[in-house]
């Protein structure tokens, strides 16, 4: 491409577009039509420039023009309560449902790893000895020991807030670090399952596995589900780098990344509920069956929410990405 000829041929269009964008008064109907036509034409010019002769100064000017023109054409839109309602009834459950083939296997395999670790620790006293001194282990697993008092060691409200913060950070790390081919996600997931396996193994060796499950299940079902969802979607984000499918790698990462960010926000709300259960229900004086029943009910309600609202949204075409009008304009690709 001869850049001088290109600028001479199309410079008048760019100048005219810039003039229309700088108008203080409202545009007439004819001027509005002209602005749309010039916006589309300049977008094509920018695409040609990027693919054939990327000049930094000219590219910067046309990029600014296209961005400003798009904002003018589409109009600015303020967030509203309708957007919040749409997010929780469509975007979030759709993203979780669409990616269920990633997080459900993650949940099954992770639970199996935790169970195997628990069995291994319970069946091998030498492994228990490597974890801690006998007196320390007894103080943890005895009635009224550290495993039991942990959930009532702080005021319920502050404990719930602390739990929510810690879990939200773990979930966010799974989603964000998924872009690194998913490898950090596997480590975070293993650490969580190792901690769970140690608890299962030690309490089982002390003959108090039922007590441990009675403490974990009221909040742990929902909490672990959130972790598994975050890990599964983080792994999907990492796989996108390897196999973006029919989309370009940049487009695929942008779409999956936006969906992952939305899931992070939605899971923060889920973990808030889980933290409240851990702070108020787990250490409560309710019978074990009642506490576990509350945990199962919360888990069932969440899965029903994902499968009913999410399934309906996905069948209607939702993916969990932001609305089309809020996405970055896709430039046409020059042949």
HUHU-V698948 format. One record per residue. N is the residue number from 1. RES is the residue in one letter. D_CENTER is the distance of its C-alpha to the mean C-alpha in whole Angstrom. Layout:
# HUHU-V698948
n:res:d_center
N:RES:D_CENTER
N:RES:D_CENTER
This chain:
# HUHU-V698948
n:res:d_center
1:X:43
2:X:46
3:X:44
4:X:47
5:X:47
6:X:44
7:X:44
8:X:47
9:X:46
10:X:43
11:X:44
12:X:45
13:X:42
14:X:40
15:X:43
16:X:43
17:X:39
18:X:39
19:X:42
20:X:41
21:X:37
22:X:39
23:X:42
24:X:42
25:X:43
26:X:41
27:X:42
28:X:44
29:X:43
30:X:45
31:X:43
32:X:39
33:X:40
34:X:41
35:X:38
36:X:36
37:X:38
38:X:38
39:X:34
40:X:34
41:X:37
42:X:35
43:X:32
44:X:34
45:X:36
46:X:33
47:X:32
48:X:35
49:X:35
50:X:32
51:X:33
52:X:37
53:X:38
54:X:35
55:X:37
56:X:35
57:X:37
58:X:37
59:X:33
60:X:32
61:X:35
62:X:34
63:X:30
64:X:31
65:X:33
66:X:30
67:X:28
68:X:30
69:X:32
70:X:28
71:X:28
72:X:31
73:X:31
74:X:28
75:X:28
76:X:26
77:X:24
78:X:23
79:X:20
80:X:21
81:X:21
82:X:21
83:X:18
84:X:16
85:X:18
86:X:17
87:X:13
88:X:13
89:X:16
90:X:15
91:X:11
92:X:9
93:X:11
94:X:12
95:X:9
96:X:9
97:X:13
98:X:13
99:X:11
100:X:13
101:X:15
102:X:13
103:X:12
104:X:15
105:X:17
106:X:15
107:X:16
108:X:20
109:X:20
110:X:19
111:X:21
112:X:24
113:X:23
114:X:23
115:X:26
116:X:28
117:X:28
118:X:29
119:X:32
120:X:33
121:X:33
122:X:35
123:X:37
124:X:38
125:X:40
126:X:40
127:X:36
128:X:36
129:X:39
130:X:36
131:X:34
132:X:36
133:X:40
134:X:41
135:X:42
136:X:38
137:X:37
138:X:39
139:X:38
140:X:35
141:X:35
142:X:39
143:X:39
144:X:38
145:X:36
146:X:33
147:X:31
148:X:32
149:X:32
150:X:29
151:X:28
152:X:30
153:X:31
154:X:30
155:X:30
156:X:27
157:X:26
158:X:25
159:X:24
160:X:21
161:X:20
162:X:20
163:X:19
164:X:16
165:X:16
166:X:16
167:X:13
168:X:11
169:X:12
170:X:11
171:X:8
172:X:7
173:X:9
174:X:8
175:X:5
176:X:8
177:X:11
178:X:10
179:X:12
180:X:15
181:X:15
182:X:13
183:X:16
184:X:15
185:X:12
186:X:16
187:X:17
188:X:15
189:X:15
190:X:19
191:X:19
192:X:18
193:X:20
194:X:23
195:X:23
196:X:23
197:X:26
198:X:28
199:X:28
200:X:29
201:X:31
202:X:33
203:X:33
204:X:34
205:X:37
206:X:38
207:X:38
208:X:36
209:X:33
210:X:33
211:X:33
212:X:30
213:X:28
214:X:29
215:X:27
216:X:24
217:X:24
218:X:24
219:X:20
220:X:19
221:X:19
222:X:16
223:X:15
224:X:15
225:X:13
226:X:10
227:X:10
228:X:11
229:X:8
230:X:6
231:X:9
232:X:10
233:X:7
234:X:7
235:X:11
236:X:11
237:X:10
238:X:13
239:X:15
240:X:14
241:X:16
242:X:19
243:X:19
244:X:18
245:X:20
246:X:23
247:X:20
248:X:21
249:X:19
250:X:18
251:X:17
252:X:15
253:X:13
254:X:13
255:X:12
256:X:9
257:X:8
258:X:8
259:X:7
260:X:3
261:X:4
262:X:5
263:X:3
264:X:3
265:X:7
266:X:8
267:X:7
268:X:9
269:X:12
270:X:12
271:X:13
272:X:15
273:X:17
274:X:17
275:X:18
276:X:21
277:X:22
278:X:22
279:X:24
280:X:26
281:X:27
282:X:27
283:X:30
284:X:31
285:X:35
286:X:34
287:X:35
288:X:33
289:X:33
290:X:32
291:X:29
292:X:27
293:X:28
294:X:26
295:X:23
296:X:23
297:X:24
298:X:20
299:X:19
300:X:21
301:X:20
302:X:16
303:X:17
304:X:19
305:X:17
306:X:14
307:X:17
308:X:20
309:X:18
310:X:15
311:X:18
312:X:20
313:X:18
314:X:17
315:X:21
316:X:21
317:X:19
318:X:16
319:X:13
320:X:10
321:X:11
322:X:13
323:X:17
324:X:19
325:X:21
326:X:18
327:X:18
328:X:20
329:X:23
330:X:23
331:X:27
332:X:29
333:X:30
334:X:34
335:X:36
